């Protein structure tokens, strides 16, 4: 039915799919952050997000990423100290 | 050739559409879950007006929060990108 090569030889299509995939991953990440930080920062929903809540939300995202980076780093060190990939 | 081009374009827009749909569904289900939790303390015989008002406010705040989180994450991604570009330059100089 189709004339183009879906198996990876169509460069334009490949690039398109790669970009869309990346965008979808970023989006999924935003959903995850939003879920985590909603729980941390939002009390009773009111008529607008107040300044303190906005600060909380954006700090929450940045500190979550920091935490994730720190744990990844430390975890890698833990694995190294154990001398290899064994857990 | 023209037919192949058109089909490819069609495929691309279908992919985009499917992703947008999945996104909207994700948003809808998260929103329902979070706002139910916030607004319905004790489920009664029906949604009363206070609960309904709470739900619509909650939906608006959920969108606000989503947009803010999205912006913050976007800024962070950019910062990290610059940082990794800097460290590449340091290594090569």
Backbone of each chain as nested JSON, in Angstrom:
{
  "chains": [
    {"id": "A", "residues": [
      {"number": 1, "name": "UNK", "atoms": {"N": [0.79, -1.186, 0.0], "CA": [0.0, 0.0, 0.0], "C": [0.845, 1.269, 0.0]}},
      {"number": 2, "name": "UNK", "atoms": {"N": [1.922, 1.246, 0.78], "CA": [2.734, 2.45, 0.825], "C": [3.977, 2.3, -0.017]}},
      {"number": 3, "name": "UNK", "atoms": {"N": [4.448, 3.408, -0.558], "CA": [5.599, 3.37, -1.439], "C": [6.898, 3.707, -0.718]}},
      {"number": 4, "name": "UNK", "atoms": {"N": [6.791, 4.247, 0.5], "CA": [8.027, 4.61, 1.187], "C": [8.508, 3.465, 2.073]}},
      {"number": 5, "name": "UNK", "atoms": {"N": [9.744, 3.528, 2.42], "CA": [10.362, 2.456, 3.184], "C": [10.297, 2.785, 4.674]}},
      {"number": 6, "name": "UNK", "atoms": {"N": [9.47, 2.051, 5.382], "CA": [9.284, 2.361, 6.793], "C": [10.419, 1.78, 7.629]}},
      {"number": 7, "name": "UNK", "atoms": {"N": [11.17, 0.876, 7.048], "CA": [12.145, 0.137, 7.841], "C": [13.401, 0.948, 8.136]}},
      {"number": 8, "name": "UNK", "atoms": {"N": [13.447, 2.206, 7.732], "CA": [14.556, 3.027, 8.189], "C": [15.371, 3.679, 7.095]}},
      {"number": 9, "name": "UNK", "atoms": {"N": [14.994, 3.491, 5.831], "CA": [15.786, 4.106, 4.772], "C": [15.26, 5.469, 4.361]}},
      {"number": 10, "name": "UNK", "atoms": {"N": [14.048, 5.773, 4.811], "CA": [13.511, 7.086, 4.491], "C": [13.983, 8.088, 5.537]}},
      {"number": 11, "name": "UNK", "atoms": {"N": [14.915, 8.915, 5.153], "CA": [15.559, 9.796, 6.115], "C": [14.607, 10.805, 6.746]}},
      {"number": 12, "name": "UNK", "atoms": {"N": [13.791, 11.384, 5.888], "CA": [12.871, 12.409, 6.38], "C": [11.918, 11.82, 7.416]}},
      {"number": 13, "name": "UNK", "atoms": {"N": [11.41, 10.642, 7.088], "CA": [10.464, 9.98, 7.978], "C": [11.135, 9.58, 9.29]}},
      {"number": 14, "name": "UNK", "atoms": {"N": [12.344, 9.078, 9.143], "CA": [13.11, 8.666, 10.327], "C": [13.313, 9.837, 11.28]}},
      {"number": 15, "name": "UNK", "atoms": {"N": [13.712, 10.939, 10.691], "CA": [13.964, 12.128, 11.497], "C": [12.685, 12.623, 12.152]}},
      {"number": 16, "name": "UNK", "atoms": {"N": [11.62, 12.618, 11.377], "CA": [10.313, 13.033, 11.897], "C": [9.928, 12.185, 13.113]}},
      {"number": 17, "name": "UNK", "atoms": {"N": [10.087, 10.872, 12.963], "CA": [9.696, 9.97, 14.057], "C": [10.58, 10.162, 15.277]}},
      {"number": 18, "name": "UNK", "atoms": {"N": [11.851, 10.416, 15.031], "CA": [12.761, 10.628, 16.147], "C": [12.358, 11.876, 16.938]}},
      {"number": 19, "name": "UNK", "atoms": {"N": [12.055, 12.938, 16.206], "CA": [11.659, 14.184, 16.872], "C": [10.345, 14.012, 17.623]}},
      {"number": 20, "name": "UNK", "atoms": {"N": [9.395, 13.339, 16.997], "CA": [8.108, 13.125, 17.65], "C": [8.266, 12.272, 18.903]}},
      {"number": 21, "name": "UNK", "atoms": {"N": [9.144, 11.301, 18.813], "CA": [9.394, 10.428, 19.961], "C": [9.99, 11.233, 21.113]}},
      {"number": 22, "name": "UNK", "atoms": {"N": [10.947, 12.079, 20.766], "CA": [11.568, 12.922, 21.774], "C": [10.537, 13.846, 22.426]}},
      {"number": 23, "name": "UNK", "atoms": {"N": [9.691, 14.447, 21.586], "CA": [8.664, 15.334, 22.118], "C": [7.721, 14.576, 23.053]}},
      {"number": 24, "name": "UNK", "atoms": {"N": [7.385, 13.338, 22.669], "CA": [6.484, 12.541, 23.498], "C": [7.13, 12.196, 24.828]}},
      {"number": 25, "name": "UNK", "atoms": {"N": [8.445, 11.941, 24.791], "CA": [9.15, 11.626, 26.04], "C": [9.174, 12.831, 26.973]}},
      {"number": 26, "name": "UNK", "atoms": {"N": [9.444, 14.005, 26.4], "CA": [9.44, 15.231, 27.206], "C": [8.062, 15.443, 27.818]}},
      {"number": 27, "name": "UNK", "atoms": {"N": [7.05, 15.212, 26.998], "CA": [5.683, 15.376, 27.47], "C": [5.339, 14.431, 28.612]}},
      {"number": 28, "name": "UNK", "atoms": {"N": [5.759, 13.174, 28.476], "CA": [5.499, 12.195, 29.53], "C": [6.196, 12.62, 30.814]}},
      {"number": 29, "name": "UNK", "atoms": {"N": [7.397, 13.171, 30.643], "CA": [8.153, 13.658, 31.792], "C": [7.424, 14.812, 32.479]}},
      {"number": 30, "name": "UNK", "atoms": {"N": [6.858, 15.719, 31.686], "CA": [6.109, 16.843, 32.262], "C": [4.914, 16.321, 33.069]}},
      {"number": 31, "name": "UNK", "atoms": {"N": [4.229, 15.324, 32.508], "CA": [3.1, 14.735, 33.242], "C": [3.557, 14.179, 34.583]}},
      {"number": 32, "name": "UNK", "atoms": {"N": [4.699, 13.516, 34.571], "CA": [5.204, 12.914, 35.809], "C": [5.564, 13.995, 36.827]}},
      {"number": 33, "name": "UNK", "atoms": {"N": [6.314, 14.999, 36.387], "CA": [6.671, 16.103, 37.281], "C": [5.423, 16.781, 37.83]}},
      {"number": 34, "name": "UNK", "atoms": {"N": [4.486, 17.036, 36.935], "CA": [3.279, 17.74, 37.344], "C": [2.528, 16.956, 38.422]}},
      {"number": 35, "name": "UNK", "atoms": {"N": [2.487, 15.644, 38.259], "CA": [1.802, 14.808, 39.231], "C": [2.495, 14.886, 40.595]}},
      {"number": 36, "name": "UNK", "atoms": {"N": [3.813, 14.729, 40.565], "CA": [4.584, 14.755, 41.814], "C": [4.462, 16.116, 42.503]}},
      {"number": 37, "name": "UNK", "atoms": {"N": [4.619, 17.193, 41.734], "CA": [4.661, 18.531, 42.322], "C": [3.267, 19.048, 42.675]}},
      {"number": 38, "name": "UNK", "atoms": {"N": [2.267, 18.57, 41.994], "CA": [0.88, 18.894, 42.365], "C": [0.625, 18.406, 43.791]}},
      {"number": 39, "name": "UNK", "atoms": {"N": [1.02, 17.162, 44.042], "CA": [0.83, 16.594, 45.374], "C": [1.606, 17.384, 46.438]}},
      {"number": 40, "name": "UNK", "atoms": {"N": [2.799, 17.837, 46.093], "CA": [3.639, 18.556, 47.051], "C": [3.152, 19.973, 47.312]}},
      {"number": 41, "name": "UNK", "atoms": {"N": [2.651, 20.635, 46.279], "CA": [2.483, 22.094, 46.379], "C": [1.05, 22.608, 46.445]}},
      {"number": 42, "name": "UNK", "atoms": {"N": [0.097, 21.842, 45.968], "CA": [-1.253, 22.393, 45.847], "C": [-2.126, 22.003, 47.031]}},
      {"number": 43, "name": "UNK", "atoms": {"N": [-2.677, 23.027, 47.691], "CA": [-3.632, 22.786, 48.755], "C": [-5.029, 22.76, 48.172]}},
      {"number": 44, "name": "UNK", "atoms": {"N": [-5.908, 23.587, 48.708], "CA": [-7.248, 23.695, 48.13], "C": [-7.181, 24.517, 46.851]}},
      {"number": 45, "name": "UNK", "atoms": {"N": [-7.723, 24.014, 45.756], "CA": [-7.708, 24.783, 44.517], "C": [-8.482, 26.092, 44.691]}},
      {"number": 46, "name": "UNK", "atoms": {"N": [-7.866, 27.233, 44.334], "CA": [-8.579, 28.501, 44.457], "C": [-8.693, 29.161, 43.09]}},
      {"number": 47, "name": "UNK", "atoms": {"N": [-8.989, 30.47, 43.107], "CA": [-9.252, 31.129, 41.828], "C": [-8.005, 31.353, 40.978]}},
      {"number": 48, "name": "UNK", "atoms": {"N": [-6.839, 31.381, 41.616], "CA": [-5.607, 31.393, 40.816], "C": [-4.455, 30.784, 41.595]}},
      {"number": 49, "name": "UNK", "atoms": {"N": [-3.382, 30.441, 40.892], "CA": [-2.195, 29.95, 41.584], "C": [-1.533, 31.143, 42.255]}},
      {"number": 50, "name": "UNK", "atoms": {"N": [-1.369, 31.1, 43.589], "CA": [-0.699, 32.245, 44.206], "C": [0.815, 32.138, 44.024]}},
      {"number": 51, "name": "UNK", "atoms": {"N": [1.483, 33.227, 44.381], "CA": [2.912, 33.318, 44.103], "C": [3.701, 32.205, 44.804]}},
      {"number": 52, "name": "UNK", "atoms": {"N": [3.33, 31.949, 46.059], "CA": [4.045, 30.921, 46.825], "C": [3.911, 29.551, 46.149]}},
      {"number": 53, "name": "UNK", "atoms": {"N": [2.704, 29.266, 45.648], "CA": [2.484, 27.981, 44.981], "C": [3.298, 27.881, 43.696]}},
      {"number": 54, "name": "UNK", "atoms": {"N": [3.358, 28.996, 42.968], "CA": [4.156, 28.996, 41.731], "C": [5.624, 28.728, 42.027]}},
      {"number": 55, "name": "UNK", "atoms": {"N": [6.129, 29.405, 43.061], "CA": [7.519, 29.175, 43.452], "C": [7.73, 27.727, 43.852]}},
      {"number": 56, "name": "UNK", "atoms": {"N": [6.785, 27.202, 44.628], "CA": [6.881, 25.807, 45.067], "C": [6.94, 24.871, 43.867]}},
      {"number": 57, "name": "UNK", "atoms": {"N": [6.066, 25.093, 42.894], "CA": [6.021, 24.209, 41.72], "C": [7.334, 24.236, 40.941]}},
      {"number": 58, "name": "UNK", "atoms": {"N": [7.857, 25.45, 40.711], "CA": [9.058, 25.455, 39.877], "C": [10.276, 24.972, 40.665]}},
      {"number": 59, "name": "UNK", "atoms": {"N": [10.332, 25.291, 41.987], "CA": [11.397, 24.692, 42.804], "C": [11.291, 23.174, 42.821]}},
      {"number": 60, "name": "UNK", "atoms": {"N": [10.07, 22.696, 42.903], "CA": [9.834, 21.252, 42.976], "C": [10.403, 20.534, 41.756]}},
      {"number": 61, "name": "UNK", "atoms": {"N": [10.147, 21.112, 40.578], "CA": [10.663, 20.493, 39.349], "C": [12.187, 20.473, 39.357]}},
      {"number": 62, "name": "UNK", "atoms": {"N": [12.799, 21.625, 39.686], "CA": [14.256, 21.689, 39.666], "C": [14.894, 20.792, 40.721]}},
      {"number": 63, "name": "UNK", "atoms": {"N": [14.316, 20.778, 41.943], "CA": [14.898, 19.928, 42.984], "C": [14.686, 18.455, 42.69]}},
      {"number": 64, "name": "UNK", "atoms": {"N": [13.58, 18.12, 42.029], "CA": [13.374, 16.713, 41.667], "C": [14.438, 16.264, 40.677]}},
      {"number": 65, "name": "UNK", "atoms": {"N": [14.729, 17.135, 39.698], "CA": [15.766, 16.808, 38.713], "C": [17.122, 16.7, 39.402]}},
      {"number": 66, "name": "UNK", "atoms": {"N": [17.424, 17.66, 40.318], "CA": [18.678, 17.583, 41.082], "C": [18.781, 16.26, 41.823]}},
      {"number": 67, "name": "UNK", "atoms": {"N": [17.677, 15.896, 42.488], "CA": [17.66, 14.648, 43.249], "C": [17.943, 13.461, 42.335]}},
      {"number": 68, "name": "UNK", "atoms": {"N": [17.286, 13.471, 41.197], "CA": [17.456, 12.383, 40.252], "C": [18.9, 12.289, 39.759]}},
      {"number": 69, "name": "UNK", "atoms": {"N": [19.51, 13.458, 39.463], "CA": [20.904, 13.464, 39.008], "C": [21.84, 12.978, 40.101]}},
      {"number": 70, "name": "UNK", "atoms": {"N": [21.599, 13.481, 41.344], "CA": [22.454, 13.11, 42.467], "C": [22.382, 11.611, 42.739]}},
      {"number": 71, "name": "UNK", "atoms": {"N": [21.177, 11.082, 42.748], "CA": [21.014, 9.658, 43.025], "C": [21.651, 8.821, 41.924]}},
      {"number": 72, "name": "UNK", "atoms": {"N": [21.474, 9.252, 40.679], "CA": [22.092, 8.524, 39.576], "C": [23.602, 8.464, 39.728]}},
      {"number": 73, "name": "UNK", "atoms": {"N": [24.177, 9.636, 40.088], "CA": [25.624, 9.716, 40.285], "C": [26.094, 8.808, 41.406]}},
      {"number": 74, "name": "UNK", "atoms": {"N": [25.411, 8.938, 42.568], "CA": [25.814, 8.155, 43.733], "C": [25.617, 6.665, 43.493]}},
      {"number": 75, "name": "UNK", "atoms": {"N": [24.569, 6.365, 42.776], "CA": [24.284, 4.962, 42.484], "C": [25.387, 4.367, 41.608]}},
      {"number": 76, "name": "UNK", "atoms": {"N": [25.831, 5.178, 40.626], "CA": [26.922, 4.723, 39.767], "C": [28.182, 4.481, 40.589]}},
      {"number": 77, "name": "UNK", "atoms": {"N": [28.441, 5.388, 41.574], "CA": [29.607, 5.212, 42.454], "C": [29.49, 3.936, 43.275]}},
      {"number": 78, "name": "UNK", "atoms": {"N": [28.271, 3.695, 43.775], "CA": [28.053, 2.479, 44.556], "C": [28.384, 1.243, 43.73]}},
      {"number": 79, "name": "UNK", "atoms": {"N": [27.925, 1.256, 42.49], "CA": [28.194, 0.108, 41.614], "C": [29.687, -0.043, 41.361]}},
      {"number": 80, "name": "UNK", "atoms": {"N": [30.349, 1.105, 41.165], "CA": [31.787, 1.055, 40.895], "C": [32.556, 0.48, 42.07]}},
      {"number": 81, "name": "UNK", "atoms": {"N": [32.185, 0.939, 43.302], "CA": [32.874, 0.469, 44.502], "C": [32.731, -1.03, 44.675]}},
      {"number": 82, "name": "UNK", "atoms": {"N": [31.588, -1.52, 44.236], "CA": [31.402, -2.957, 44.344], "C": [32.174, -3.696, 43.26]}},
      {"number": 83, "name": "UNK", "atoms": {"N": [32.866, -2.926, 42.457], "CA": [33.726, -3.512, 41.443], "C": [32.979, -4.199, 40.335]}},
      {"number": 84, "name": "UNK", "atoms": {"N": [32.192, -3.404, 39.617], "CA": [31.541, -3.972, 38.444], "C": [30.042, -3.866, 38.51]}},
      {"number": 85, "name": "UNK", "atoms": {"N": [29.405, -4.574, 37.674], "CA": [27.97, -4.423, 37.502], "C": [27.123, -5.201, 38.485]}},
      {"number": 86, "name": "UNK", "atoms": {"N": [27.738, -6.046, 39.332], "CA": [26.92, -6.86, 40.236], "C": [26.222, -6.018, 41.29]}},
      {"number": 87, "name": "UNK", "atoms": {"N": [24.961, -6.28, 41.505], "CA": [24.242, -5.56, 42.564], "C": [24.317, -6.337, 43.865]}}
    ]},
    {"id": "B", "residues": [
      {"number": 1, "name": "UNK", "atoms": {"N": [5.759, 8.912, -7.389], "CA": [6.539, 9.732, -6.468], "C": [5.638, 10.694, -5.696]}},
      {"number": 2, "name": "UNK", "atoms": {"N": [4.742, 11.331, -6.44], "CA": [3.829, 12.266, -5.782], "C": [2.931, 11.527, -4.797]}},
      {"number": 3, "name": "UNK", "atoms": {"N": [2.513, 10.321, -5.192], "CA": [1.636, 9.537, -4.327], "C": [2.362, 9.145, -3.046]}},
      {"number": 4, "name": "UNK", "atoms": {"N": [3.623, 8.758, -3.201], "CA": [4.408, 8.357, -2.031], "C": [4.567, 9.521, -1.077]}},
      {"number": 5, "name": "UNK", "atoms": {"N": [4.825, 10.69, -1.646], "CA": [4.977, 11.892, -0.821], "C": [3.718, 12.183, -0.017]}},
      {"number": 6, "name": "UNK", "atoms": {"N": [2.592, 12.061, -0.697], "CA": [1.349, 12.361, -0.027], "C": [1.079, 11.368, 1.097]}},
      {"number": 7, "name": "UNK", "atoms": {"N": [1.367, 10.105, 0.816], "CA": [1.113, 9.104, 1.849], "C": [2.012, 9.305, 3.053]}},
      {"number": 8, "name": "UNK", "atoms": {"N": [3.199, 9.742, 2.762], "CA": [4.11, 9.993, 3.876], "C": [3.585, 11.148, 4.741]}},
      {"number": 9, "name": "UNK", "atoms": {"N": [3.158, 12.199, 4.059], "CA": [2.582, 13.331, 4.787], "C": [1.386, 12.9, 5.607]}},
      {"number": 10, "name": "UNK", "atoms": {"N": [0.601, 12.028, 5.039], "CA": [-0.583, 11.544, 5.732], "C": [-0.185, 10.747, 6.976]}},
      {"number": 11, "name": "UNK", "atoms": {"N": [0.821, 9.914, 6.791], "CA": [1.311, 9.119, 7.918], "C": [1.808, 10.034, 9.037]}},
      {"number": 12, "name": "UNK", "atoms": {"N": [2.562, 11.048, 8.632], "CA": [3.098, 11.97, 9.629], "C": [1.986, 12.668, 10.394]}},
      {"number": 13, "name": "UNK", "atoms": {"N": [0.98, 13.13, 9.671], "CA": [-0.069, 13.846, 10.401], "C": [-0.882, 12.882, 11.261]}},
      {"number": 14, "name": "UNK", "atoms": {"N": [-0.963, 11.631, 10.819], "CA": [-1.644, 10.633, 11.66], "C": [-0.873, 10.377, 12.951]}},
      {"number": 15, "name": "UNK", "atoms": {"N": [0.435, 10.281, 12.812], "CA": [1.274, 10.081, 13.996], "C": [1.077, 11.244, 14.97]}},
      {"number": 16, "name": "UNK", "atoms": {"N": [1.123, 12.455, 14.423], "CA": [0.929, 13.638, 15.263], "C": [-0.429, 13.613, 15.959]}},
      {"number": 17, "name": "UNK", "atoms": {"N": [-1.431, 13.211, 15.212], "CA": [-2.786, 13.177, 15.758], "C": [-2.895, 12.16, 16.89]}},
      {"number": 18, "name": "UNK", "atoms": {"N": [-2.31, 10.983, 16.665], "CA": [-2.358, 9.93, 17.68], "C": [-1.669, 10.391, 18.961]}},
      {"number": 19, "name": "UNK", "atoms": {"N": [-0.525, 11.06, 18.794], "CA": [0.207, 11.542, 19.957], "C": [-0.609, 12.59, 20.705]}},
      {"number": 20, "name": "UNK", "atoms": {"N": [-1.221, 13.5, 19.947], "CA": [-2.04, 14.54, 20.578], "C": [-3.207, 13.913, 21.337]}},
      {"number": 21, "name": "UNK", "atoms": {"N": [-3.783, 12.884, 20.751], "CA": [-4.9, 12.191, 21.396], "C": [-4.448, 11.524, 22.699]}},
      {"number": 22, "name": "UNK", "atoms": {"N": [-3.324, 10.825, 22.624], "CA": [-2.795, 10.156, 23.815], "C": [-2.499, 11.167, 24.912]}},
      {"number": 23, "name": "UNK", "atoms": {"N": [-1.979, 12.322, 24.488], "CA": [-1.685, 13.389, 25.431], "C": [-2.932, 13.903, 26.127]}},
      {"number": 24, "name": "UNK", "atoms": {"N": [-3.956, 14.137, 25.336], "CA": [-5.201, 14.643, 25.892], "C": [-5.813, 13.625, 26.852]}},
      {"number": 25, "name": "UNK", "atoms": {"N": [-5.707, 12.343, 26.494], "CA": [-6.249, 11.308, 27.367], "C": [-5.516, 11.248, 28.693]}},
      {"number": 26, "name": "UNK", "atoms": {"N": [-4.19, 11.365, 28.607], "CA": [-3.365, 11.36, 29.811], "C": [-3.741, 12.538, 30.715]}},
      {"number": 27, "name": "UNK", "atoms": {"N": [-3.861, 13.705, 30.084], "CA": [-4.236, 14.915, 30.812], "C": [-5.589, 14.726, 31.495]}},
      {"number": 28, "name": "UNK", "atoms": {"N": [-6.537, 14.216, 30.742], "CA": [-7.894, 14.013, 31.253], "C": [-7.909, 13.063, 32.441]}},
      {"number": 29, "name": "UNK", "atoms": {"N": [-7.178, 11.969, 32.329], "CA": [-7.251, 10.977, 33.397], "C": [-6.536, 11.465, 34.661]}},
      {"number": 30, "name": "UNK", "atoms": {"N": [-5.398, 12.161, 34.474], "CA": [-4.686, 12.726, 35.628], "C": [-5.542, 13.796, 36.317]}},
      {"number": 31, "name": "UNK", "atoms": {"N": [-6.147, 14.645, 35.487], "CA": [-6.982, 15.723, 35.997], "C": [-8.152, 15.161, 36.812]}},
      {"number": 32, "name": "UNK", "atoms": {"N": [-8.787, 14.152, 36.289], "CA": [-9.922, 13.535, 36.98], "C": [-9.488, 12.955, 38.318]}},
      {"number": 33, "name": "UNK", "atoms": {"N": [-8.363, 12.243, 38.277], "CA": [-7.856, 11.614, 39.49], "C": [-7.527, 12.67, 40.553]}},
      {"number": 34, "name": "UNK", "atoms": {"N": [-6.763, 13.695, 40.149], "CA": [-6.318, 14.703, 41.108], "C": [-7.478, 15.541, 41.642]}},
      {"number": 35, "name": "UNK", "atoms": {"N": [-8.402, 15.911, 40.762], "CA": [-9.475, 16.8, 41.197], "C": [-10.548, 16.038, 41.98]}},
      {"number": 36, "name": "UNK", "atoms": {"N": [-10.716, 14.783, 41.688], "CA": [-11.612, 13.968, 42.512], "C": [-11.066, 13.91, 43.937]}},
      {"number": 37, "name": "UNK", "atoms": {"N": [-9.773, 13.669, 44.008], "CA": [-9.123, 13.568, 45.303], "C": [-9.236, 14.876, 46.094]}},
      {"number": 38, "name": "UNK", "atoms": {"N": [-9.046, 16.012, 45.403], "CA": [-9.088, 17.302, 46.078], "C": [-10.505, 17.721, 46.469]}},
      {"number": 39, "name": "UNK", "atoms": {"N": [-11.465, 17.428, 45.619], "CA": [-12.778, 18.073, 45.759], "C": [-13.88, 17.203, 46.354]}},
      {"number": 40, "name": "UNK", "atoms": {"N": [-13.753, 15.903, 46.231], "CA": [-14.824, 15.059, 46.754], "C": [-14.329, 14.362, 48.015]}},
      {"number": 41, "name": "UNK", "atoms": {"N": [-14.689, 14.949, 49.16], "CA": [-14.217, 14.399, 50.432], "C": [-15.032, 13.173, 50.809]}},
      {"number": 42, "name": "UNK", "atoms": {"N": [-16.347, 13.398, 50.826], "CA": [-17.254, 12.285, 51.137], "C": [-18.253, 12.172, 50.009]}},
      {"number": 43, "name": "UNK", "atoms": {"N": [-18.128, 11.175, 49.15], "CA": [-19.045, 11.068, 48.012], "C": [-20.502, 10.974, 48.48]}},
      {"number": 44, "name": "UNK", "atoms": {"N": [-21.336, 11.908, 48.015], "CA": [-22.747, 11.885, 48.392], "C": [-23.621, 11.356, 47.264]}},
      {"number": 45, "name": "UNK", "atoms": {"N": [-24.921, 11.679, 47.334], "CA": [-25.857, 11.157, 46.338], "C": [-25.637, 11.761, 44.961]}},
      {"number": 46, "name": "UNK", "atoms": {"N": [-25.144, 13.005, 44.944], "CA": [-24.81, 13.641, 43.663], "C": [-23.686, 14.637, 43.902]}},
      {"number": 47, "name": "UNK", "atoms": {"N": [-23.127, 15.179, 42.817], "CA": [-22.134, 16.237, 42.976], "C": [-22.864, 17.515, 43.349]}},
      {"number": 48, "name": "UNK", "atoms": {"N": [-22.622, 18.06, 44.542], "CA": [-23.297, 19.318, 44.883], "C": [-22.571, 20.501, 44.259]}},
      {"number": 49, "name": "UNK", "atoms": {"N": [-23.183, 21.688, 44.382], "CA": [-22.623, 22.843, 43.672], "C": [-21.225, 23.208, 44.159]}},
      {"number": 50, "name": "UNK", "atoms": {"N": [-20.986, 23.029, 45.467], "CA": [-19.641, 23.324, 45.983], "C": [-18.613, 22.403, 45.322]}},
      {"number": 51, "name": "UNK", "atoms": {"N": [-18.953, 21.135, 45.233], "CA": [-18.036, 20.181, 44.609], "C": [-17.815, 20.52, 43.135]}},
      {"number": 52, "name": "UNK", "atoms": {"N": [-18.905, 20.889, 42.469], "CA": [-18.773, 21.24, 41.051], "C": [-17.896, 22.463, 40.854]}},
      {"number": 53, "name": "UNK", "atoms": {"N": [-18.084, 23.468, 41.727], "CA": [-17.261, 24.665, 41.619], "C": [-15.803, 24.307, 41.887]}},
      {"number": 54, "name": "UNK", "atoms": {"N": [-15.592, 23.499, 42.911], "CA": [-14.228, 23.068, 43.24], "C": [-13.59, 22.356, 42.051]}},
      {"number": 55, "name": "UNK", "atoms": {"N": [-14.36, 21.477, 41.402], "CA": [-13.815, 20.721, 40.27], "C": [-13.413, 21.646, 39.121]}},
      {"number": 56, "name": "UNK", "atoms": {"N": [-14.266, 22.651, 38.843], "CA": [-13.878, 23.484, 37.7], "C": [-12.681, 24.364, 38.044]}},
      {"number": 57, "name": "UNK", "atoms": {"N": [-12.605, 24.811, 39.287], "CA": [-11.411, 25.548, 39.702], "C": [-10.173, 24.666, 39.656]}},
      {"number": 58, "name": "UNK", "atoms": {"N": [-10.361, 23.46, 40.132], "CA": [-9.245, 22.513, 40.168], "C": [-8.716, 22.243, 38.754]}},
      {"number": 59, "name": "UNK", "atoms": {"N": [-9.625, 22.105, 37.789], "CA": [-9.199, 21.881, 36.398], "C": [-8.359, 23.052, 35.893]}},
      {"number": 60, "name": "UNK", "atoms": {"N": [-8.836, 24.275, 36.186], "CA": [-8.077, 25.457, 35.745], "C": [-6.703, 25.503, 36.393]}},
      {"number": 61, "name": "UNK", "atoms": {"N": [-6.655, 25.232, 37.712], "CA": [-5.365, 25.261, 38.403], "C": [-4.46, 24.142, 37.907]}},
      {"number": 62, "name": "UNK", "atoms": {"N": [-5.061, 23.008, 37.557], "CA": [-4.27, 21.893, 37.04], "C": [-3.571, 22.298, 35.748]}},
      {"number": 63, "name": "UNK", "atoms": {"N": [-4.317, 22.992, 34.872], "CA": [-3.717, 23.473, 33.623], "C": [-2.616, 24.488, 33.905]}},
      {"number": 64, "name": "UNK", "atoms": {"N": [-2.885, 25.43, 34.859], "CA": [-1.856, 26.404, 35.242], "C": [-0.589, 25.69, 35.692]}},
      {"number": 65, "name": "UNK", "atoms": {"N": [-0.789, 24.717, 36.587], "CA": [0.356, 23.993, 37.145], "C": [1.113, 23.278, 36.024]}},
      {"number": 66, "name": "UNK", "atoms": {"N": [0.355, 22.636, 35.135], "CA": [0.977, 21.895, 34.025], "C": [1.833, 22.817, 33.168]}},
      {"number": 67, "name": "UNK", "atoms": {"N": [1.279, 23.983, 32.858], "CA": [2.025, 24.93, 32.026], "C": [3.272, 25.444, 32.723]}},
      {"number": 68, "name": "UNK", "atoms": {"N": [3.157, 25.701, 34.019], "CA": [4.307, 26.188, 34.769], "C": [5.389, 25.113, 34.856]}},
      {"number": 69, "name": "UNK", "atoms": {"N": [4.97, 23.883, 35.14], "CA": [5.913, 22.769, 35.215], "C": [6.6, 22.592, 33.859]}},
      {"number": 70, "name": "UNK", "atoms": {"N": [5.823, 22.691, 32.803], "CA": [6.361, 22.548, 31.461], "C": [7.413, 23.62, 31.159]}},
      {"number": 71, "name": "UNK", "atoms": {"N": [7.114, 24.872, 31.55], "CA": [8.054, 25.975, 31.321], "C": [9.333, 25.766, 32.126]}},
      {"number": 72, "name": "UNK", "atoms": {"N": [9.152, 25.387, 33.415], "CA": [10.316, 25.187, 34.286], "C": [11.223, 24.08, 33.737]}},
      {"number": 73, "name": "UNK", "atoms": {"N": [10.593, 22.993, 33.302], "CA": [11.362, 21.872, 32.754], "C": [12.066, 22.288, 31.463]}},
      {"number": 74, "name": "UNK", "atoms": {"N": [11.364, 23.045, 30.631], "CA": [11.956, 23.538, 29.392], "C": [13.192, 24.386, 29.653]}},
      {"number": 75, "name": "UNK", "atoms": {"N": [13.077, 25.303, 30.635], "CA": [14.226, 26.132, 30.997], "C": [15.387, 25.287, 31.488]}},
      {"number": 76, "name": "UNK", "atoms": {"N": [15.053, 24.285, 32.297], "CA": [16.096, 23.434, 32.85], "C": [16.821, 22.665, 31.75]}},
      {"number": 77, "name": "UNK", "atoms": {"N": [16.036, 22.125, 30.812], "CA": [16.633, 21.391, 29.695], "C": [17.607, 22.287, 28.933]}},
      {"number": 78, "name": "UNK", "atoms": {"N": [17.197, 23.543, 28.732], "CA": [18.056, 24.481, 28.018], "C": [19.344, 24.736, 28.786]}},
      {"number": 79, "name": "UNK", "atoms": {"N": [19.183, 24.97, 30.12], "CA": [20.367, 25.213, 30.946], "C": [21.333, 24.037, 30.894]}},
      {"number": 80, "name": "UNK", "atoms": {"N": [20.776, 22.824, 30.993], "CA": [21.627, 21.634, 30.981], "C": [22.351, 21.495, 29.649]}},
      {"number": 81, "name": "UNK", "atoms": {"N": [21.656, 21.887, 28.581], "CA": [22.252, 21.803, 27.255], "C": [23.442, 22.752, 27.14]}},
      {"number": 82, "name": "UNK", "atoms": {"N": [23.245, 24.01, 27.623], "CA": [24.346, 24.967, 27.6], "C": [25.516, 24.441, 28.422]}},
      {"number": 83, "name": "UNK", "atoms": {"N": [25.18, 23.88, 29.59], "CA": [26.229, 23.391, 30.475], "C": [27.054, 22.308, 29.787]}},
      {"number": 84, "name": "UNK", "atoms": {"N": [26.373, 21.376, 29.107], "CA": [27.119, 20.297, 28.471], "C": [27.916, 20.827, 27.275]}},
      {"number": 85, "name": "UNK", "atoms": {"N": [27.387, 21.895, 26.622], "CA": [28.147, 22.509, 25.534], "C": [29.413, 23.15, 26.072]}},
      {"number": 86, "name": "UNK", "atoms": {"N": [29.293, 23.838, 27.237], "CA": [30.456, 24.454, 27.871], "C": [31.513, 23.419, 28.204]}},
      {"number": 87, "name": "UNK", "atoms": {"N": [31.089, 22.3, 28.766], "CA": [32.092, 21.323, 29.206], "C": [32.777, 20.671, 28.009]}},
      {"number": 88, "name": "UNK", "atoms": {"N": [32.068, 20.572, 26.891], "CA": [32.708, 20.068, 25.679], "C": [33.787, 21.046, 25.213]}},
      {"number": 89, "name": "UNK", "atoms": {"N": [33.44, 22.385, 25.291], "CA": [34.414, 23.386, 24.889], "C": [35.641, 23.346, 25.793]}},
      {"number": 90, "name": "UNK", "atoms": {"N": [35.407, 23.183, 27.108], "CA": [36.531, 23.111, 28.04], "C": [37.456, 21.948, 27.695]}},
      {"number": 91, "name": "UNK", "atoms": {"N": [36.839, 20.83, 27.379], "CA": [37.647, 19.655, 27.071], "C": [38.488, 19.857, 25.829]}},
      {"number": 92, "name": "UNK", "atoms": {"N": [37.918, 20.57, 24.848], "CA": [38.65, 20.702, 23.587], "C": [39.677, 21.833, 23.605]}},
      {"number": 93, "name": "UNK", "atoms": {"N": [39.558, 22.763, 24.62], "CA": [40.512, 23.872, 24.642], "C": [41.721, 23.569, 25.512]}}
    ]}
  ]
}
